[in-house]
Amino acid sequence: SRGKSPSADSYVDEQDGFAIVIKAGSNISKFGKIITTDSDWIEKSIYDEFLEKSNESNSNTNIINKWDVLLSSTGDGTLGKCCVYDLEIPAIADGHVTIIRVDKNKINPYYLADYLRLGFGAVQVSRFYTGSTGLIELTPEQVDRIIIDTQNNDINKQKELSNKIRTLENDYLNKISEAENLLISTKDI
């Protein structure tokens, strides 16, 4: 399902907030991680309103559960970023994020996120979107059309592949950080 953005005037800072608002551009990294720094938050009363609407319609629109896969679904430069919501903090998705709730007995959420952002899923995302000149979008119906290689429903194989990808990415990020620190230390030379 696709999130629905709360009114911007209902945003508060983290100290006053109860639930984080996950945005496609600022809260989902291209490395498959959640970013909470400088995030927008909503108060518990607003979160409860979204929860009540979800319960009334028997859908979980906006409400993010732990282990949901979050896909940035709009915008040039953000479309296709994907991560697993693995935090304990209550959260809702804004209107630019598609929430994918997986059956963890059939697919590992990290594997699905990695498949969608780097694997053949990313190729499909780039083929299925509509729009142009930065105003691109991937609808929930288009997300439903993405074919997923489940590795013959082998959860252990899925985890192994995802772990390899994430280890390589963490090594890459560590090397970048080391290089940046080296450059900073040479400024005094």
Protein Blocks (a to p, Z undefined) as FASTA:
>chain_A
ZZddddfklpccfklpmbdcddfklmpcfkopacfehpacddfklmmmmmmmmmmnopae
hiacehiacddfehehjgopacddfbfbdcdddfkbccddddfklocfklmmmmmmmmmm
lmmmmmmpgceehiacddfklmmmpccdehhopaklmmmmmmmmmmmmmmmmmmmmmmmm
mmmmmmmZZ
